Amino acid sequence: MVWINLNKFLKRFEGFKPPKEYVQSSAAEIVADCLDININYKNITCRGGVLYIRDNNPLIKNQIFCGKEKLLSEFKKKMGSRAPQEIRFGWF
C-alpha cells in the first residue's frame, strides 16, 4: 500500500530534465522558433554564460550571427537567470 502511494508521488517527477539538458533543449527550441533552423540539442552546450554551438555549416553560422540579438532576448524571456549572455561557435 505504501509503495503504491510512493509510486504516484514519484510519477510527478518523471518529466523533469537535468539542468544541462534543459538548457540544451531550450536553446535548440528557441533557435528553431526564431530562425527556423533545426540544430540537434547535443551540438549545443552552455558554460559560463556562453552558449556554444557546434556546426560546420557557414550558412547556419551566418543566420545565427545575424539573429543574435533576437535570440539572446528570447533566451532571457524563456530561461531567465539561466540565459546565456553570448553565442559562440566552436568545438567543445
Helices and strands as residue ranges (DSSP letters): H 2-11, H 19-35, G 41-43, E 44-47, E 50-53, H 58-66, H 68-79, G 80-82, E 86-89
